[in-house]
Amino acid sequence: MTKNRFEREMQQTFGEKFSKSMEKRILNSYDATQKSFLPDYVLYAENEKDVIDCCKTCSKYKVPIIPRGAGCGFSGGALAIEGGVTLVLDKMNKIEIDPDNLIAIVEPGAITYEIQKEAEKHNLFYPPDPSSLKVSTIGGNIAENAGGPRAVKYGVTGDWVIALEVVLANGEKIKTGRPLKKDVAGYNITNLFVGSEGTLGVITKAYLKLIPKPEGFLSGIFIFDSINNAAKSISTVVSAGLQPSKLEFMDRFSLKALKSAGKNVPENAESILLIEVDGEKESLYTQLERIKTLVKDIGLIDCNIAKDESENERIWELRRSLSPIINLYGNTKINEDVVVPRSKIPELMAFVEDLIEIYSLTIVCFGHAGDGNIHVNFMFDREDKKTVEKVEKAVEQLFKKVVEMGGSISGEHGIGIAKKRFMKYQFSEIEMEILKNIKKVFDPYNIMNPGKIFDIEKV
Ligand SMILES: Cc1cc2nc3c(=O)[nH]c(=O)nc-3n(C[C@H](O)[C@H](O)[C@H](O)COP(=O)(O)OP(=O)(O)OC[C@H]3O[C@@H](n4cnc5c(N)ncnc54)[C@H](O)[C@@H]3O)c2cc1C
């Protein structure tokens, strides 16, 4: 009965924007984890009022709300694990640039790349660049505090969020600060929403910081004789005070995968670093030459510097293509985005090599090594039960090791459902209690993306 009343009320309010067709539910049941959970309903929000009305009605009937951007998250955050309404926000995609105050005012469904392009029209720059930037939405980026290759110099999404507008589970709208250069009034609620994975409220508008666009960018491929030497070179470059704008790493499995996909990869490479520098045009080549000099005695075999912008872009297309290409190693990928202090990357890589040997697994490592964030991808066939067991053991050991090393179980993909059982390694009981109590303040009935990050005991 209650269900019927809920459906009727939603249909009356939203008409065709609200659907329970199987086709739309299936379409919105996936993300990049390759897991699937059917929502009971899908609502395509077109404006803030839709979000408010949706939250009010869901709150009245205690129906779960699952905010969704492009659905390319790696932690299951956008999956309707307890049913409910998947609230699709990609139609709310307006972008406005305020060049006088160096701010972008964006709706949550705006695609990250489109924000960058709009900013560039004013010679301004929005640096965060998750490799998914051509599809992922800014709402998803903020909710996951997404990083990307440029985090090494410019930080992660959260470093660029000045203020937010958010609709809470009960349909009330709040502002989490003012879009100002300085604002220290009250607690920093903006930061609380960054990385909250849709569990505290629905972001309906974001104010993002912009900076003048650097004059130029130049990249090089640095080829190493061993994974260990590539890993050592990372901290050598950064501790020398050089500031690459991107510093990415790939291991031998990554290179083999790229080669078999027909990509142009240096023959003798065991591991490579892709390094980009930015700044005044005349300084770019010299910056890369300085890096080359620094690492030349740490197993550097060769270094290819891009000759022009299109070659520069090809280097980063190579990096962006990697994540889907490694699927050739198995029909299932568990992509862990662990972080360790940069100086401990060689120790982490040695640990992964041990896991490969002990368990006879294919573990592909690449990623944002400049900020200590390595993607450790366990590749396997899910039908092979023995290997699945081995992967589970190895993943658990990896997380324990990372936390022991002073690192974190997630650098950018978030916890979602994928990592919530490992939260206990990083958070004490009291720390977990604080996280849960914060959620209760914003969402007392636990309807806002329930079951993500942690479970809340049912009352
Ligand atoms: C090939 C590939 C490469 C990737 N590379 C990177 C990378 O370099 N760096 C990185 O950090 N990530 C990367 N990712 C992961 C993913 O792209 C990011 O997590 C991205 O931020 C997800 O955005 P989305 O719009 O797809 O969000 P979704 O997957 O739709 O949602 C992600 C989470 O955000 C919540 N959410 C979405 N919109 C809102 C909103 N408006 N309000 C509140 N909560 C909301 C959802 O509930 C969910 O918990 C990659 C993914 C793929 C497939």
PDBQT file of the ligand as one rigid body, heavy atoms in Angstrom, charges set to zero:
ROOT
HETATM    1  C1  LIG A 501      38.693   4.361 -17.036  1.00  0.00    +0.000 C 
HETATM    2  C2  LIG A 501      38.526   5.042 -15.694  1.00  0.00    +0.000 A 
HETATM    3  C3  LIG A 501      39.534   5.888 -15.224  1.00  0.00    +0.000 A 
HETATM    4  C4  LIG A 501      39.407   6.502 -13.977  1.00  0.00    +0.000 A 
HETATM    5  N1  LIG A 501      40.407   7.335 -13.543  1.00  0.00    +0.000 NA
HETATM    6  C5  LIG A 501      40.283   7.947 -12.348  1.00  0.00    +0.000 A 
HETATM    7  C6  LIG A 501      41.326   8.819 -11.882  1.00  0.00    +0.000 A 
HETATM    8  O1  LIG A 501      42.339   9.050 -12.540  1.00  0.00    +0.000 OA
HETATM    9  N2  LIG A 501      41.153   9.393 -10.675  1.00  0.00    +0.000 N 
HETATM   10  C7  LIG A 501      40.034   9.171  -9.905  1.00  0.00    +0.000 A 
HETATM   11  O2  LIG A 501      39.940   9.737  -8.819  1.00  0.00    +0.000 OA
HETATM   12  N3  LIG A 501      39.046   8.344 -10.336  1.00  0.00    +0.000 NA
HETATM   13  C8  LIG A 501      39.137   7.741 -11.520  1.00  0.00    +0.000 A 
HETATM   14  N4  LIG A 501      38.141   6.916 -11.954  1.00  0.00    +0.000 N 
HETATM   15  C9  LIG A 501      36.956   6.677 -11.098  1.00  0.00    +0.000 C 
HETATM   16  C10 LIG A 501      35.754   7.593 -11.398  1.00  0.00    +0.000 C 
HETATM   17  O3  LIG A 501      35.809   8.101 -12.690  1.00  0.00    +0.000 OA
HETATM   18  C11 LIG A 501      35.649   8.736 -10.400  1.00  0.00    +0.000 C 
HETATM   19  O4  LIG A 501      35.368   8.186  -9.110  1.00  0.00    +0.000 OA
HETATM   20  C12 LIG A 501      34.587   9.764 -10.737  1.00  0.00    +0.000 C 
HETATM   21  O5  LIG A 501      34.659  10.799  -9.788  1.00  0.00    +0.000 OA
HETATM   22  C13 LIG A 501      33.176   9.194 -10.761  1.00  0.00    +0.000 C 
HETATM   23  O6  LIG A 501      32.315  10.167 -11.313  1.00  0.00    +0.000 OA
HETATM   24  P1  LIG A 501      30.861   9.747 -11.795  1.00  0.00    +0.000 P 
HETATM   25  O7  LIG A 501      30.200  10.971 -12.311  1.00  0.00    +0.000 OA
HETATM   26  O8  LIG A 501      30.943   8.595 -12.699  1.00  0.00    +0.000 OA
HETATM   27  O9  LIG A 501      30.221   9.322 -10.392  1.00  0.00    +0.000 OA
HETATM   28  P2  LIG A 501      29.306   8.053 -10.081  1.00  0.00    +0.000 P 
HETATM   29  O10 LIG A 501      30.077   6.793 -10.327  1.00  0.00    +0.000 OA
HETATM   30  O11 LIG A 501      28.011   8.185 -10.719  1.00  0.00    +0.000 OA
HETATM   31  O12 LIG A 501      29.139   8.233  -8.507  1.00  0.00    +0.000 OA
HETATM   32  C14 LIG A 501      30.254   8.124  -7.654  1.00  0.00    +0.000 C 
HETATM   33  C15 LIG A 501      29.810   8.463  -6.217  1.00  0.00    +0.000 C 
HETATM   34  O13 LIG A 501      29.440   9.848  -6.161  1.00  0.00    +0.000 OA
HETATM   35  C16 LIG A 501      28.121   9.980  -5.664  1.00  0.00    +0.000 C 
HETATM   36  N5  LIG A 501      27.537  11.119  -6.363  1.00  0.00    +0.000 N 
HETATM   37  C17 LIG A 501      27.485  11.351  -7.698  1.00  0.00    +0.000 A 
HETATM   38  N6  LIG A 501      26.934  12.552  -7.949  1.00  0.00    +0.000 NA
HETATM   39  C18 LIG A 501      26.626  13.097  -6.753  1.00  0.00    +0.000 A 
HETATM   40  C19 LIG A 501      26.024  14.328  -6.331  1.00  0.00    +0.000 A 
HETATM   41  N7  LIG A 501      25.645  15.246  -7.198  1.00  0.00    +0.000 N 
HETATM   42  N8  LIG A 501      25.847  14.531  -5.007  1.00  0.00    +0.000 NA
HETATM   43  C20 LIG A 501      26.226  13.620  -4.095  1.00  0.00    +0.000 A 
HETATM   44  N9  LIG A 501      26.815  12.455  -4.427  1.00  0.00    +0.000 NA
HETATM   45  C21 LIG A 501      27.014  12.197  -5.732  1.00  0.00    +0.000 A 
HETATM   46  C22 LIG A 501      27.450   8.649  -5.954  1.00  0.00    +0.000 C 
HETATM   47  O14 LIG A 501      26.376   8.390  -5.056  1.00  0.00    +0.000 OA
HETATM   48  C23 LIG A 501      28.603   7.681  -5.741  1.00  0.00    +0.000 C 
HETATM   49  O15 LIG A 501      28.759   7.399  -4.373  1.00  0.00    +0.000 OA
HETATM   50  C24 LIG A 501      38.238   6.280 -13.191  1.00  0.00    +0.000 A 
HETATM   51  C25 LIG A 501      37.218   5.455 -13.675  1.00  0.00    +0.000 A 
HETATM   52  C26 LIG A 501      37.356   4.832 -14.910  1.00  0.00    +0.000 A 
HETATM   53  C27 LIG A 501      36.244   3.954 -15.387  1.00  0.00    +0.000 C 
ENDROOT
TORSDOF 0
